[in-house]
Amino acid sequence: MAIVERPIPPQARPRPVPARMRAGDVLRVGAVGLRTRPLRAFLSALGIAIGIAAMVGVVGLSSSSGAELDRQLSALGTNLLTVTSGTTLMGESAQLPLDAEAMIERIGPVQAVSSVGKVAEAKVYRSEHIPEAQTGGISTYAARLDLPATIGATLSNGTWLNAATERYPAAVVGATAARRLGIGAAGPDTQIVVGGVRFAVIGVLEPVALASDLDSGVLVGWPVAERLLGFDGHPTTVYTRSDESRLEAVRQVLGATANPQAPNEVDVSRPSDALAAKQATSQAFAGLLLGVGAVALLVGGVGVANTMVISVLERRAEIGLRRSLGATRGQIRTQFLAESLLLSALGGAGGVLLGTGVTMAYALYSGWPPVVPAWATAGGLAATLVIGAAAGLYPAVRASRLSPTEALATP
């Protein structure tokens, strides 16, 4: 009896199950386009790297600057208050009373008091041969002996005034004033002319963070200023250190205490607030630069998208061959999406390294503690993955929609 084989209907035939791609396979397939076109991949990744480096660098430098401010304030303290003479109701310059310091010292929470008095008529010159108009914007101040301890000033070289030198023509020069006068180091042979009188420069100050006006000033003893320079003895700025927990209470009564007869003619300020405002300004500028970095990152993302679209057009034959060998649309889509993510991730990693390197180099050069927040690096890498996914999504979908016959028939 003959056996007749009946054909199996198409509906009953088992459908081939496509092989699943493991994570390693996805990475290898996604890296094919990067290996075959390394220059194009490098240039596309470079656009991403520049944007990420700009963002990480801006955040890092801003954080490093903030850390330096915190370090300065920790060293100098935030309990310094300054009392300055303001203006009268008629708009004229007011004066603090001669006993303003003594009255302020009576405030219980006040821990230290010192002052300077500006000698308006005492012009400063390097020598008698300098034209009278070329003062260099340098002011002369009569200073108390305890001024450095109160405001946190230090000397770069030389010594501060003492009980002997405050009575004789000896001066301490601020950092900016020393540069303008061409003074490198203090010494008995280094002399300047103050109010027509020769003074020996016995010290040069470091920049004073909480009293920046003194950087462009020359400080002399209180007695010699009264005796030789026509100083009237009235302080123009009084510096006070107070108990931190009662600082605001002291601030409320300082004006009335310094000048009971006209408290409205007294200005009270907190120098650390000025430093904080300066830092806030820097952070606002950093926000602007961060926006520029975001634009650069967007441009880099457009470059990646352009690269992926061109890659799909150039590799239509490869796509058709893979589809004819059984690759599914999902696998083709995964391949090109993985390629885009790899391209962006390489750019992002390079940008993070570049931005971190620039931050550390500049911070160390400026004497700041280098700080790169972890969220900045993590956010930079996350941003690159988002950019890569967005840039590669359309090309990946477009590649997956190509039929094998259409792709292979394309020259």
Order of alpha helices (4+ residues) and beta strands (2+ residues): alpha-alpha-alpha-beta-alpha-beta-beta-beta-alpha-beta-beta-alpha-beta-beta-beta-alpha-beta-alpha-beta-alpha-alpha-alpha-alpha-alpha
